[in-house]
Amino acid sequence: MLNRNMLRGKIVENGYQYGTLAKKLSISRVTFYRKMRDGSFTIGEAEQLCDLLHIENPADKCRIFFTQEVPKVEQN
């Protein structure tokens, strides 16, 4: 699951607009908005976004693109 707030923050911090990032990813603006809404960026798109937004720390990448917590397994 995508951490939209963190990604939006990085986009603003780097001075980008959604339309500009969509062009750089070779997708339509509508598709970019949908991917922001449902978190369906491909691994390649996520890597491109990290490069464009200067997200280099692996922990930050995980916090942005993989926020869903793994449920604890109860031990019997």
Phi and psi restraints in degrees (range 20) as a CNS / XPLOR table:
assign (resid 1 and name C) (resid 2 and name N)
       (resid 2 and name CA) (resid 2 and name C) 1.0 -83.0 20.0 2
assign (resid 2 and name N) (resid 2 and name CA)
       (resid 2 and name C) (resid 3 and name N) 1.0 135.0 20.0 2
assign (resid 2 and name C) (resid 3 and name N)
       (resid 3 and name CA) (resid 3 and name C) 1.0 -88.9 20.0 2
assign (resid 3 and name N) (resid 3 and name CA)
       (resid 3 and name C) (resid 4 and name N) 1.0 89.1 20.0 2
assign (resid 3 and name C) (resid 4 and name N)
       (resid 4 and name CA) (resid 4 and name C) 1.0 -59.4 20.0 2
assign (resid 4 and name N) (resid 4 and name CA)
       (resid 4 and name C) (resid 5 and name N) 1.0 -40.3 20.0 2
assign (resid 4 and name C) (resid 5 and name N)
       (resid 5 and name CA) (resid 5 and name C) 1.0 -63.4 20.0 2
assign (resid 5 and name N) (resid 5 and name CA)
       (resid 5 and name C) (resid 6 and name N) 1.0 -43.1 20.0 2
assign (resid 5 and name C) (resid 6 and name N)
       (resid 6 and name CA) (resid 6 and name C) 1.0 -65.4 20.0 2
assign (resid 6 and name N) (resid 6 and name CA)
       (resid 6 and name C) (resid 7 and name N) 1.0 -42.6 20.0 2
assign (resid 6 and name C) (resid 7 and name N)
       (resid 7 and name CA) (resid 7 and name C) 1.0 -66.3 20.0 2
assign (resid 7 and name N) (resid 7 and name CA)
       (resid 7 and name C) (resid 8 and name N) 1.0 -43.4 20.0 2
assign (resid 7 and name C) (resid 8 and name N)
       (resid 8 and name CA) (resid 8 and name C) 1.0 -58.1 20.0 2
assign (resid 8 and name N) (resid 8 and name CA)
       (resid 8 and name C) (resid 9 and name N) 1.0 -42.5 20.0 2
assign (resid 8 and name C) (resid 9 and name N)
       (resid 9 and name CA) (resid 9 and name C) 1.0 -59.4 20.0 2
assign (resid 9 and name N) (resid 9 and name CA)
       (resid 9 and name C) (resid 10 and name N) 1.0 -43.7 20.0 2
assign (resid 9 and name C) (resid 10 and name N)
       (resid 10 and name CA) (resid 10 and name C) 1.0 -65.9 20.0 2
assign (resid 10 and name N) (resid 10 and name CA)
       (resid 10 and name C) (resid 11 and name N) 1.0 -37.6 20.0 2
assign (resid 10 and name C) (resid 11 and name N)
       (resid 11 and name CA) (resid 11 and name C) 1.0 -63.1 20.0 2
assign (resid 11 and name N) (resid 11 and name CA)
       (resid 11 and name C) (resid 12 and name N) 1.0 -47.8 20.0 2
assign (resid 11 and name C) (resid 12 and name N)
       (resid 12 and name CA) (resid 12 and name C) 1.0 -64.9 20.0 2
assign (resid 12 and name N) (resid 12 and name CA)
       (resid 12 and name C) (resid 13 and name N) 1.0 -44.5 20.0 2
assign (resid 12 and name C) (resid 13 and name N)
       (resid 13 and name CA) (resid 13 and name C) 1.0 -56.5 20.0 2
assign (resid 13 and name N) (resid 13 and name CA)
       (resid 13 and name C) (resid 14 and name N) 1.0 -34.2 20.0 2
assign (resid 13 and name C) (resid 14 and name N)
       (resid 14 and name CA) (resid 14 and name C) 1.0 -95.6 20.0 2
assign (resid 14 and name N) (resid 14 and name CA)
       (resid 14 and name C) (resid 15 and name N) 1.0 4.0 20.0 2
assign (resid 14 and name C) (resid 15 and name N)
       (resid 15 and name CA) (resid 15 and name C) 1.0 74.0 20.0 2
assign (resid 15 and name N) (resid 15 and name CA)
       (resid 15 and name C) (resid 16 and name N) 1.0 22.8 20.0 2
assign (resid 15 and name C) (resid 16 and name N)
       (resid 16 and name CA) (resid 16 and name C) 1.0 -94.6 20.0 2
assign (resid 16 and name N) (resid 16 and name CA)
       (resid 16 and name C) (resid 17 and name N) 1.0 158.2 20.0 2
assign (resid 16 and name C) (resid 17 and name N)
       (resid 17 and name CA) (resid 17 and name C) 1.0 -115.5 20.0 2
assign (resid 17 and name N) (resid 17 and name CA)
       (resid 17 and name C) (resid 18 and name N) 1.0 156.2 20.0 2
assign (resid 17 and name C) (resid 18 and name N)
       (resid 18 and name CA) (resid 18 and name C) 1.0 -55.0 20.0 2
assign (resid 18 and name N) (resid 18 and name CA)
       (resid 18 and name C) (resid 19 and name N) 1.0 -42.5 20.0 2
assign (resid 18 and name C) (resid 19 and name N)
       (resid 19 and name CA) (resid 19 and name C) 1.0 -60.9 20.0 2
assign (resid 19 and name N) (resid 19 and name CA)
       (resid 19 and name C) (resid 20 and name N) 1.0 -40.2 20.0 2
assign (resid 19 and name C) (resid 20 and name N)
       (resid 20 and name CA) (resid 20 and name C) 1.0 -65.1 20.0 2
assign (resid 20 and name N) (resid 20 and name CA)
       (resid 20 and name C) (resid 21 and name N) 1.0 -44.9 20.0 2
assign (resid 20 and name C) (resid 21 and name N)
       (resid 21 and name CA) (resid 21 and name C) 1.0 -65.1 20.0 2
assign (resid 21 and name N) (resid 21 and name CA)
       (resid 21 and name C) (resid 22 and name N) 1.0 -38.1 20.0 2
assign (resid 21 and name C) (resid 22 and name N)
       (resid 22 and name CA) (resid 22 and name C) 1.0 -58.7 20.0 2
assign (resid 22 and name N) (resid 22 and name CA)
       (resid 22 and name C) (resid 23 and name N) 1.0 -45.4 20.0 2
assign (resid 22 and name C) (resid 23 and name N)
       (resid 23 and name CA) (resid 23 and name C) 1.0 -61.0 20.0 2
assign (resid 23 and name N) (resid 23 and name CA)
       (resid 23 and name C) (resid 24 and name N) 1.0 -43.4 20.0 2
assign (resid 23 and name C) (resid 24 and name N)
       (resid 24 and name CA) (resid 24 and name C) 1.0 -65.6 20.0 2
assign (resid 24 and name N) (resid 24 and name CA)
       (resid 24 and name C) (resid 25 and name N) 1.0 -27.4 20.0 2
assign (resid 24 and name C) (resid 25 and name N)
       (resid 25 and name CA) (resid 25 and name C) 1.0 -90.4 20.0 2
assign (resid 25 and name N) (resid 25 and name CA)
       (resid 25 and name C) (resid 26 and name N) 1.0 -2.1 20.0 2
assign (resid 25 and name C) (resid 26 and name N)
       (resid 26 and name CA) (resid 26 and name C) 1.0 61.0 20.0 2
assign (resid 26 and name N) (resid 26 and name CA)
       (resid 26 and name C) (resid 27 and name N) 1.0 40.2 20.0 2
assign (resid 26 and name C) (resid 27 and name N)
       (resid 27 and name CA) (resid 27 and name C) 1.0 -129.1 20.0 2
assign (resid 27 and name N) (resid 27 and name CA)
       (resid 27 and name C) (resid 28 and name N) 1.0 163.2 20.0 2
assign (resid 27 and name C) (resid 28 and name N)
       (resid 28 and name CA) (resid 28 and name C) 1.0 -74.2 20.0 2
assign (resid 28 and name N) (resid 28 and name CA)
       (resid 28 and name C) (resid 29 and name N) 1.0 161.0 20.0 2
assign (resid 28 and name C) (resid 29 and name N)
       (resid 29 and name CA) (resid 29 and name C) 1.0 -62.5 20.0 2
assign (resid 29 and name N) (resid 29 and name CA)
       (resid 29 and name C) (resid 30 and name N) 1.0 -39.3 20.0 2
assign (resid 29 and name C) (resid 30 and name N)
       (resid 30 and name CA) (resid 30 and name C) 1.0 -61.6 20.0 2
assign (resid 30 and name N) (resid 30 and name CA)
       (resid 30 and name C) (resid 31 and name N) 1.0 -43.0 20.0 2
assign (resid 30 and name C) (resid 31 and name N)
       (resid 31 and name CA) (resid 31 and name C) 1.0 -64.3 20.0 2
assign (resid 31 and name N) (resid 31 and name CA)
       (resid 31 and name C) (resid 32 and name N) 1.0 -40.3 20.0 2
assign (resid 31 and name C) (resid 32 and name N)
       (resid 32 and name CA) (resid 32 and name C) 1.0 -61.4 20.0 2
assign (resid 32 and name N) (resid 32 and name CA)
       (resid 32 and name C) (resid 33 and name N) 1.0 -44.6 20.0 2
assign (resid 32 and name C) (resid 33 and name N)
       (resid 33 and name CA) (resid 33 and name C) 1.0 -61.2 20.0 2
assign (resid 33 and name N) (resid 33 and name CA)
       (resid 33 and name C) (resid 34 and name N) 1.0 -40.5 20.0 2
assign (resid 33 and name C) (resid 34 and name N)
       (resid 34 and name CA) (resid 34 and name C) 1.0 -64.2 20.0 2
assign (resid 34 and name N) (resid 34 and name CA)
       (resid 34 and name C) (resid 35 and name N) 1.0 -42.7 20.0 2
assign (resid 34 and name C) (resid 35 and name N)
       (resid 35 and name CA) (resid 35 and name C) 1.0 -66.3 20.0 2
assign (resid 35 and name N) (resid 35 and name CA)
       (resid 35 and name C) (resid 36 and name N) 1.0 -34.4 20.0 2
assign (resid 35 and name C) (resid 36 and name N)
       (resid 36 and name CA) (resid 36 and name C) 1.0 -65.9 20.0 2
assign (resid 36 and name N) (resid 36 and name CA)
       (resid 36 and name C) (resid 37 and name N) 1.0 -36.6 20.0 2
assign (resid 36 and name C) (resid 37 and name N)
       (resid 37 and name CA) (resid 37 and name C) 1.0 -73.3 20.0 2
assign (resid 37 and name N) (resid 37 and name CA)
       (resid 37 and name C) (resid 38 and name N) 1.0 -45.6 20.0 2
assign (resid 37 and name C) (resid 38 and name N)
       (resid 38 and name CA) (resid 38 and name C) 1.0 -105.0 20.0 2
assign (resid 38 and name N) (resid 38 and name CA)
       (resid 38 and name C) (resid 39 and name N) 1.0 -0.6 20.0 2
assign (resid 38 and name C) (resid 39 and name N)
       (resid 39 and name CA) (resid 39 and name C) 1.0 70.6 20.0 2
assign (resid 39 and name N) (resid 39 and name CA)
       (resid 39 and name C) (resid 40 and name N) 1.0 29.7 20.0 2
assign (resid 39 and name C) (resid 40 and name N)
       (resid 40 and name CA) (resid 40 and name C) 1.0 -97.1 20.0 2
assign (resid 40 and name N) (resid 40 and name CA)
       (resid 40 and name C) (resid 41 and name N) 1.0 31.3 20.0 2
assign (resid 40 and name C) (resid 41 and name N)
       (resid 41 and name CA) (resid 41 and name C) 1.0 -65.1 20.0 2
assign (resid 41 and name N) (resid 41 and name CA)
       (resid 41 and name C) (resid 42 and name N) 1.0 139.5 20.0 2
assign (resid 41 and name C) (resid 42 and name N)
       (resid 42 and name CA) (resid 42 and name C) 1.0 -74.1 20.0 2
assign (resid 42 and name N) (resid 42 and name CA)
       (resid 42 and name C) (resid 43 and name N) 1.0 167.9 20.0 2
assign (resid 42 and name C) (resid 43 and name N)
       (resid 43 and name CA) (resid 43 and name C) 1.0 -61.5 20.0 2
assign (resid 43 and name N) (resid 43 and name CA)
       (resid 43 and name C) (resid 44 and name N) 1.0 -40.9 20.0 2
assign (resid 43 and name C) (resid 44 and name N)
       (resid 44 and name CA) (resid 44 and name C) 1.0 -62.4 20.0 2
assign (resid 44 and name N) (resid 44 and name CA)
       (resid 44 and name C) (resid 45 and name N) 1.0 -42.4 20.0 2
assign (resid 44 and name C) (resid 45 and name N)
       (resid 45 and name CA) (resid 45 and name C) 1.0 -65.6 20.0 2
assign (resid 45 and name N) (resid 45 and name CA)
       (resid 45 and name C) (resid 46 and name N) 1.0 -40.2 20.0 2
assign (resid 45 and name C) (resid 46 and name N)
       (resid 46 and name CA) (resid 46 and name C) 1.0 -62.8 20.0 2
assign (resid 46 and name N) (resid 46 and name CA)
       (resid 46 and name C) (resid 47 and name N) 1.0 -41.8 20.0 2
assign (resid 46 and name C) (resid 47 and name N)
       (resid 47 and name CA) (resid 47 and name C) 1.0 -64.0 20.0 2
assign (resid 47 and name N) (resid 47 and name CA)
       (resid 47 and name C) (resid 48 and name N) 1.0 -42.4 20.0 2
assign (resid 47 and name C) (resid 48 and name N)
       (resid 48 and name CA) (resid 48 and name C) 1.0 -62.0 20.0 2
assign (resid 48 and name N) (resid 48 and name CA)
       (resid 48 and name C) (resid 49 and name N) 1.0 -44.1 20.0 2
assign (resid 48 and name C) (resid 49 and name N)
       (resid 49 and name CA) (resid 49 and name C) 1.0 -60.6 20.0 2
assign (resid 49 and name N) (resid 49 and name CA)
       (resid 49 and name C) (resid 50 and name N) 1.0 -42.4 20.0 2
assign (resid 49 and name C) (resid 50 and name N)
       (resid 50 and name CA) (resid 50 and name C) 1.0 -61.4 20.0 2
assign (resid 50 and name N) (resid 50 and name CA)
       (resid 50 and name C) (resid 51 and name N) 1.0 -41.1 20.0 2
assign (resid 50 and name C) (resid 51 and name N)
       (resid 51 and name CA) (resid 51 and name C) 1.0 -64.8 20.0 2
assign (resid 51 and name N) (resid 51 and name CA)
       (resid 51 and name C) (resid 52 and name N) 1.0 -47.2 20.0 2
assign (resid 51 and name C) (resid 52 and name N)
       (resid 52 and name CA) (resid 52 and name C) 1.0 -64.6 20.0 2
assign (resid 52 and name N) (resid 52 and name CA)
       (resid 52 and name C) (resid 53 and name N) 1.0 -35.6 20.0 2
assign (resid 52 and name C) (resid 53 and name N)
       (resid 53 and name CA) (resid 53 and name C) 1.0 -97.4 20.0 2
assign (resid 53 and name N) (resid 53 and name CA)
       (resid 53 and name C) (resid 54 and name N) 1.0 7.1 20.0 2
assign (resid 53 and name C) (resid 54 and name N)
       (resid 54 and name CA) (resid 54 and name C) 1.0 58.0 20.0 2
assign (resid 54 and name N) (resid 54 and name CA)
       (resid 54 and name C) (resid 55 and name N) 1.0 43.0 20.0 2
assign (resid 54 and name C) (resid 55 and name N)
       (resid 55 and name CA) (resid 55 and name C) 1.0 -96.9 20.0 2
assign (resid 55 and name N) (resid 55 and name CA)
       (resid 55 and name C) (resid 56 and name N) 1.0 101.0 20.0 2
assign (resid 55 and name C) (resid 56 and name N)
       (resid 56 and name CA) (resid 56 and name C) 1.0 -105.8 20.0 2
assign (resid 56 and name N) (resid 56 and name CA)
       (resid 56 and name C) (resid 57 and name N) 1.0 -28.2 20.0 2
assign (resid 56 and name C) (resid 57 and name N)
       (resid 57 and name CA) (resid 57 and name C) 1.0 -71.3 20.0 2
assign (resid 57 and name N) (resid 57 and name CA)
       (resid 57 and name C) (resid 58 and name N) 1.0 121.4 20.0 2
assign (resid 57 and name C) (resid 58 and name N)
       (resid 58 and name CA) (resid 58 and name C) 1.0 -56.3 20.0 2
assign (resid 58 and name N) (resid 58 and name CA)
       (resid 58 and name C) (resid 59 and name N) 1.0 -34.5 20.0 2
assign (resid 58 and name C) (resid 59 and name N)
       (resid 59 and name CA) (resid 59 and name C) 1.0 -65.7 20.0 2
assign (resid 59 and name N) (resid 59 and name CA)
       (resid 59 and name C) (resid 60 and name N) 1.0 -39.4 20.0 2
assign (resid 59 and name C) (resid 60 and name N)
       (resid 60 and name CA) (resid 60 and name C) 1.0 -65.6 20.0 2
assign (resid 60 and name N) (resid 60 and name CA)
       (resid 60 and name C) (resid 61 and name N) 1.0 -40.2 20.0 2
assign (resid 60 and name C) (resid 61 and name N)
       (resid 61 and name CA) (resid 61 and name C) 1.0 -59.0 20.0 2
assign (resid 61 and name N) (resid 61 and name CA)
       (resid 61 and name C) (resid 62 and name N) 1.0 -45.2 20.0 2
assign (resid 61 and name C) (resid 62 and name N)
       (resid 62 and name CA) (resid 62 and name C) 1.0 -65.5 20.0 2
assign (resid 62 and name N) (resid 62 and name CA)
       (resid 62 and name C) (resid 63 and name N) 1.0 -41.8 20.0 2
assign (resid 62 and name C) (resid 63 and name N)
       (resid 63 and name CA) (resid 63 and name C) 1.0 -62.3 20.0 2
assign (resid 63 and name N) (resid 63 and name CA)
       (resid 63 and name C) (resid 64 and name N) 1.0 -33.0 20.0 2
assign (resid 63 and name C) (resid 64 and name N)
       (resid 64 and name CA) (resid 64 and name C) 1.0 -81.8 20.0 2
assign (resid 64 and name N) (resid 64 and name CA)
       (resid 64 and name C) (resid 65 and name N) 1.0 -47.3 20.0 2
assign (resid 64 and name C) (resid 65 and name N)
       (resid 65 and name CA) (resid 65 and name C) 1.0 -98.9 20.0 2
assign (resid 65 and name N) (resid 65 and name CA)
       (resid 65 and name C) (resid 66 and name N) 1.0 -13.0 20.0 2
assign (resid 65 and name C) (resid 66 and name N)
       (resid 66 and name CA) (resid 66 and name C) 1.0 -135.6 20.0 2
assign (resid 66 and name N) (resid 66 and name CA)
       (resid 66 and name C) (resid 67 and name N) 1.0 67.5 20.0 2
assign (resid 66 and name C) (resid 67 and name N)
       (resid 67 and name CA) (resid 67 and name C) 1.0 -89.5 20.0 2
assign (resid 67 and name N) (resid 67 and name CA)
       (resid 67 and name C) (resid 68 and name N) 1.0 -11.9 20.0 2
assign (resid 67 and name C) (resid 68 and name N)
       (resid 68 and name CA) (resid 68 and name C) 1.0 -67.3 20.0 2
assign (resid 68 and name N) (resid 68 and name CA)
       (resid 68 and name C) (resid 69 and name N) 1.0 128.5 20.0 2
assign (resid 68 and name C) (resid 69 and name N)
       (resid 69 and name CA) (resid 69 and name C) 1.0 -77.8 20.0 2
assign (resid 69 and name N) (resid 69 and name CA)
       (resid 69 and name C) (resid 70 and name N) 1.0 143.3 20.0 2
assign (resid 69 and name C) (resid 70 and name N)
       (resid 70 and name CA) (resid 70 and name C) 1.0 -84.6 20.0 2
assign (resid 70 and name N) (resid 70 and name CA)
       (resid 70 and name C) (resid 71 and name N) 1.0 126.7 20.0 2
assign (resid 70 and name C) (resid 71 and name N)
       (resid 71 and name CA) (resid 71 and name C) 1.0 -65.1 20.0 2
assign (resid 71 and name N) (resid 71 and name CA)
       (resid 71 and name C) (resid 72 and name N) 1.0 144.5 20.0 2
assign (resid 71 and name C) (resid 72 and name N)
       (resid 72 and name CA) (resid 72 and name C) 1.0 -72.0 20.0 2
assign (resid 72 and name N) (resid 72 and name CA)
       (resid 72 and name C) (resid 73 and name N) 1.0 140.0 20.0 2
assign (resid 72 and name C) (resid 73 and name N)
       (resid 73 and name CA) (resid 73 and name C) 1.0 -96.3 20.0 2
assign (resid 73 and name N) (resid 73 and name CA)
       (resid 73 and name C) (resid 74 and name N) 1.0 124.0 20.0 2
assign (resid 73 and name C) (resid 74 and name N)
       (resid 74 and name CA) (resid 74 and name C) 1.0 -76.4 20.0 2
assign (resid 74 and name N) (resid 74 and name CA)
       (resid 74 and name C) (resid 75 and name N) 1.0 137.3 20.0 2
assign (resid 74 and name C) (resid 75 and name N)
       (resid 75 and name CA) (resid 75 and name C) 1.0 -95.7 20.0 2
assign (resid 75 and name N) (resid 75 and name CA)
       (resid 75 and name C) (resid 76 and name N) 1.0 138.5 20.0 2
